[in-house]
Amino acid sequence: MRNCGFLLVSLLFVTVTLSARDTKKRSVYVMYTGGTIGMNKTDSGYAPVSGFLQYLMSLSPSFAPDNLPFTYTIHEFSPLLDSSNMEPRNWLQLVEDINANYEKYDGFVIIHGTDTLAYTASALSFLLENLNKTVVITGSQIPMIEPYSDANNNLLGALMIAGQYDIPEVTVFFADKLLRGNRVQKFSAWDWTAFDAGVYPLLATWGGDLRLQSEHMLSFAKAPFRGYTAVSEQVVLVYLFPGITGTYVREALAPPAKGAVLLAFGTGNGPDMNSDFLKALKEANDRGVVIVDASQCFRGNVDLTHYATASALKDAGLIGAFDMTPEAAFTKLTWLLAHPDYKSNAALVKERMMLNVRGEMSGPVYQPPVPPIAFPYLPVSLIGGTAAVAVSALILVSWCWGRRKGASRSSAAGYEPIAPTGSHKARMATLPLPLYSPGGDQLLCFPHPSYRFSCRSLWATVRVHRRSLAVGVLLVTVLLVIVATLPRILVARN
């Protein structure tokens, strides 16, 4: 009865805890970096004004806290930036802000200008590793103050997605479409549908409701979240154009450049008859500069073996970006060249560039190495560990019980404890002792000559000790859950 009461109290505690979590409102952390959405008219034209976006939101019932099924907090960056002024250090500010608030909020929204939004979305997709919460980046083509603006719809949609759904990747919400962040490109300066993900399918569409396309989303991570706070600023973009010279390339790739994205023609083609141009590329490659061949086309796909003009670039040491966007190729290279595991090895950087890390390309998927101590984050290992401890507990409890009750029960059953001798000694060493007979009523302190190990005899032992084993398994499970959770808490605090 005491064990049953313990189990009931434990179940009640779990039920109350889960109910409390279900009734708690989800929360969204909004990072307002600037952009068109919160701009006002000035003598110099539209410019972001501090506090103006929050004021406009307070006038709309769509953003009233009582009308939303979640809460949100706005953190305004200072100074507010037109996205043309965004730099890599601003990406790191966003990462640091998410690192500091990752465990406090259920989702994140980043309000951003449209001009460099694709760069920020791509950069964050690489910098935020093992992301299991929704990050939505949005903005608008027209300021919210204007009556025909797309700002309300974009911002409200981003908030609703981050506040109600768990999508484990960096996304962009614009014009009722949810797109993968490292697949987007801005293709229009005027249309409300300013962004598109090329050939990659939509993650969701917004209409009367949100229709998720979960089969196109990344899987949830099993390792703890990590936000990288370093990128290389020694990466350049080189736009290939007719008549490009070797001198131009040498100047563009001169030190301190460590990486470059060459925006080539079509499927990665370049002038294979321009020997000085090819020589300049090879000189940079031999010096350790990682050069990635990406396509200028909106829906480009690089294949360095398709045309002779592309093979010449491959022979010069360039690697293909496959179907990565220029923004994704550029930001991925800045991340890898600052990554503590890769930055000192150009060959390893090239290898990782050609693997799909965050869904940025339709190529081979990168499989991260299994950490030495991976069991706290793997549910399968948690189950296996529980089973192993349960079996061990079965043997231990059975042995302890046998030492206490063995004499009386075995005497009552007509058995006397005997010492293992002769042929029984080897078999005894391989059996858990003591075990019960198949009927469960006879305790065999030592293997009887007629005893044979079987599933029935093992089940009889489990049946006799079922209450003790149930409590033991429950306590071991609770202990393993604590062990699995504690590292995440410590990582979050640090």
N, C-alpha and C positions, 0 to 999 in steps of 0.2 A: 504493500500500500504506500509505503514511504517513497518508493521509486516511482510509482504511478503519479503520485502527487507532484514530484519533482518534474516529471515530464509534462504534466498539465500546466504547471506554472511557467515552464519554458515556452510552451506553445502559446500561452496567453501573452507573454512578453513579446514574442515575435509578431503576433497578430496586431497588438497595440502599436508596436513600432512601425510596421508597414502601413497601418491605417493613418498614423500621424504623418507619414511621408506623403501618402496619397492626397491628404487634405491640404497640405502646404502648397501655396502657389509657387509656380516656377518663377525664376527671376532671370532677367536679361541685362547684360552689361553693354552699354552703348558707348562706343568711342567715336567722338565727333572730331575729325581731323580738318574739316573745312570743305571746300568744293562749292559748286554752283548752288546746291540745294539750299544753303542758308545765307546766300548772298543778298545784298541790298544795293540799290543804285547809289553810286558816288559820282563825284566830278570826273573821275578817271574811268568810269564804267562800273560794271558789277564787281563787287569785292566782298569777301566774307567778313561778317561783323559779329563780334563776340556777343553771345546771349540772344542773338536775333532768332535763330532757329528754334530755341526753346520757347521763346515768346510766341512765335507763330504756331507751334505745336499746342501750346496751352489754349489757343483760340479754337481748336478743332476738337469736336467730340470724339473723333476717331482715336485720338491719343489720350483721352481721359482715363486715368488709372482704373476708375470704377467700371469702365466699359470693356476692359481687357481681362482675359483669364490669367494674366501673369503681371508681375511688376517689372519695372525697368528703371535703370539708373543711367544718367548721361554724364559722361566725363568729357569735358571739352578740352581739347589740346590747346596749348598756347605757345606760339601764336597759331591761329587758324591759317591754313595754307590753301591757296589755289594748288591743285594737284600738279601743275607744271613745276612747282617748287619742291615737290617731294623728292627726297634723296634716300639712299640706302639706310642712313642712320635713322630716318623716320620709320622704316620697316622695323628696325630693332626696338624703337620706342613702343610700337604696337605689341611686339613679342613680350617685352618686359611687363607691359600692362596686363596682358593676358596671363603671363606667369604668375603675377601677383594676385590675380582674381580668379584663377581657374577653378579652384575648389569652392569659391563663394557663389558662383552663378552657374545657371544651367545652360545658357547660350550667350553668344556674343554677336553684336552687330557693329560694323565699322562703316561710318558715313564718310564718303571719300569723293573727291572730284573725279570726273570721268577720264580726263586726258591720260593719266598714268595709272588708272585703276587696275588695268590688266597686269602691270608690273608688280604692283603691291599684292594682288591676289595670288600671282604665281610665286612670289617670294615667300609669302606667309605659308603657302602649301608645303614648302620644303622646310621652313624654319620651325613649324609646329609639328613635331614628330609624335606619333601614337596619339593623335587627336581623337577623342571620343565624344566631343561636344560640337554643336553646330556653330560655325562661324560664317556669317553672311555679310558680304560687302555690298553696299548700294550707294546710290547717289541720284542725280537727276540731270536732265538736259536743260530744264528751265527752272529758275529759282522758285521756291515755295511761295514767295510773295505774289507771284504772277497768277492770275485767275485760270490760266490754261496750263498750269504746270503738271508735270508728271511726278512731282516730289512726293505728294501725299500717298499715292498708290505704291510707289517703290519703297518708301520708308515703312509704311504700315505692313506691307507684305513681308519685308525683311524681319520686322519685329514679330509678326505672327509665326513665321517659320522658326526663328530662333527660340521663341517662347513656348512652342508646343511640340517640336519634333527634335529628335536626336539624329543628326546627320553627321557622321564622323569625318568631315572634311571641310576645307575652305571653299565657300561657294560665292557666287555673284547672283543677286536678284535684281532683275531689270525688266521692265515691260512685261510683267506677269510670267517671266521665265526664270527658273533656277538653273544656273549653269555651274559646271565645275570650274573652280577659280583658275587653275593652271591651263585651262583650254580656251579661255576667252580672249578675244581681240576686239578692240573698238573699230568698227568698220563704217560708222556714220557719225558726223558731228552735229546732225540735225534731227534725224529720226529718233523717235522714242525708243525704238528697238536698236539702241546704239551698239549693243554687244552681241556676239554670237560665238558659239563654241566650234565652229567649223563642222567637221564630220562627226563630232562626238554627240551622242544623243542628250536630250534635256534630262536633268535630274528631277524636275517637277514643273508643273504648270499651275498657274493660279487663275481661278475663275470664280464660279460659285463656291468652290472648295479647292483645296490643294490636292492635286493628283500626283502622288509620288511615283517615281520610276526607280524603285529600290534596287532593281537588278543592275542599274548603271552606277550605283554608289559604291564607295569603298567600304570594305569590311571594318568592323570595330576592332580596335587594337587590343592585344592582350598584355602588352608591356605598359609600364607607367608613362604618362605624358612627359614630354621634354620640349622645351622651347629654346632653340639655339639663339644666342645673342651676338653672333659675329657673322659678317659677310666680307668677302674680299672686294675692295674697291679698285682692284687692278685688272678689271675685265672691260673690254671695249667691244663695241659693235662696229663692224666694217661693212658698209653697203656696197655691194658689187655693182659696177656700172660700166657700160661700154667705154673702152679706152683707159681703164684703170691701169696704173703703172706700178712697177716694182718699188719705185721710190715712195709712192703714196702708202703702199703696204708696209714698207720698212718703218716709216715714220709712225704709222698707226700702231704697229706692234713692237715698237722700241721699248726698252725698259722704262718704267717698272712694270709694264704689262705682263701678266702671267696667264691670261686667258683671253680669248676672243671668239666672237660669234660672227662668222662670215655669212652675210645674207646673199646667197647665190641665186642664180636664175633657175626657174623650173624645178626639176628634181635634184637640184644641187650642182648644177653645171657652172663651169667657168671657162675662161679663154685658155684652152690647152695649147694654143699656138704662141702665147705670150710667155716666152721662156723666163724673162726677168721677173714677171709676176709670180710664176711658179717657184722660181729660185728664192724670192723673198719669203714666201710662205714656208718653204723647207728650212730656210735659215732660222726662222722663228721657232719652228717645231723642234729643230735640233737643239735650240737654246732652252727648251723646256716649256715653251708657251703652248698651252692646250687650245687648239683651234677647232671649233665646231662649225660644221657646214649646215646651215639651215636655209629653208626656202623663203624667198620673198613673197611667194604666193599666199593668198589668204587660206587656201586649203591645200597647202603644199605637203609633199611627202618626199623626203630625200632618199635617193638610192644611188650610191656612189659606184654601182656596177652597171647601171643601165645604159649610160652613154660614155663614150670615150672622153668627153669633156669633163665628166664627173670623176672618172677613174684617175685622171691626171691630178686632181686635187687629193684624192686618196693616196696616191703615190707620194705626194708632198707631205703626208703625215696627218691630214685632216680626218676627222671622224664625222659621221653623219648624225643629224638630229632626228632622223625619221620624220614623224609627223608632229614633232614639238613646235609650238609657236615660237617666234623669235623672243617673245617676253619670257616664256618658260625656259628656253635654252639659256638665255642670258642670266636669269635669276638662279637657275639650278647650278650654273657654273660658278656664280659668286658664292653660293652656299658651299659647294664642294671644295673650292679653293681655300675656304676658311675653316672647313670641318677638321676637328682635331685628329681624325683617323686617316684623312686622305691628303691634306694640304701639302705634305712634304713629298708626295709621290705622284708625279704627273701621269704615270701609266695607270695607277689606280683610279685617278680622277677620270681618265678617259673611259675606263671600264665601267665606272658607275654612271657616267653620262649616257652610255648606251643601254642602260637598264631602266626599266619602268619602276620608279620609286614611289610616286604619289598619284599614279594614274595620268601622268602628263603625256604619255605616249603609248602607242599601240605596239609595244615591243616586248621583249622578254622581261618578266617581272623580277625585280630584285628580291631575293630571299635573305633577310637579315640572319646573321648567325645566332644560334640559340645561346642565351647567356648561361654561364656556368651554374647559377642557382636560379632556375626558371620556375620551380614549382609554385612559388607564391602567386604567380599570375596565370597559371594554367589550370582551368577547371578540371581537365582530365587527370592531371597529376593530383589534384585535390581529392578526387574520388578514389584514385588508386592508392594514395597515401592513407585515406580513411580505411579502405579495405584491408590494407596490409597491417595497420595498427589493430584493426578489429580481430584479425586472425591471431595476431600475437596476444591480444587480450584474452582470446578464447583459450589459448594454450596456458597462459599464466593463471587465469582464474580457475581453470580445470585442475591445474597442478596444486594450487593453494587449497582448493576445496577438498581435493583428494587427501592432502596431508592432514586436514582437520577431521574429515568425515570418513576417510578410507577404512580405518580399522573396524568401526562399528558396522558400516554398510556391507563391507565385504564378508564380515563374520556372519551377518544376518542372511546373506545370500548364499552362504556355504562356501565362500572363497576365503582363502587365507593369503595374506601378502607373501609372495615368494621372491627370492632373489633370482635375478636373471642369470641363468647358467647355460652353458653349452650353446646349442644352435639358436637360442632365443636372444642371446646378447647382441648380435649384430642387428637383428630386426628391431629390438627394443630401442637401439640408438637412433632409429629413423622415425619413431612414432612419438606423437605428443602424448605425454602421460600426466595423469591417468585418463583413460577413456571409458565410456560407458558401453555396455553391451547393446546390440541392436534394439532390444526392448526398452532400454533406458532405465532399467530397474537394478542393474548389477554394475557396481563400480569395480573395474579391473585395475587394481593398483599397479600391477605389472602385467605384461602380456601373458595371458593364459595360453597353454598349448593349443587350445581350440579356437583362440581368438584370431579373427582376420579383419584387418582394417578395411572399412567400406564407407560409402556415403551414408548408409543407414546408421552406422555406429557414430559417425561424426555428428549427424543430425540429432541423435539422442543426447550427445554431450551439449550441443547448442540449446536443445529444448530444456534441459535441466537448469542451465545457467542463463536462460533468456533474459531475466530481469537485470542481472548484473551486466550482461553484455550490452543490453539496450542503453543503460546508463553510461557504460564505458564508451560506446560508440558515439553517443551524444556529446559527452565531454571532449572526446578527441576531435570531433567535428568542430565544436566551438573553438577549441584551441587552434586548429588549423586555419579557421576563418580569421582569427585574430592575427596569426602569423602572416596570412595573406594580405591583410588590410594594413598592418603596421608600417610596412615599407612605403606604401603610398602616402600615408599620413606624414611620415618623416620627410619624404621627397617634397611634398607640398609645402611643408613648413620651412624647408631649406631653400 
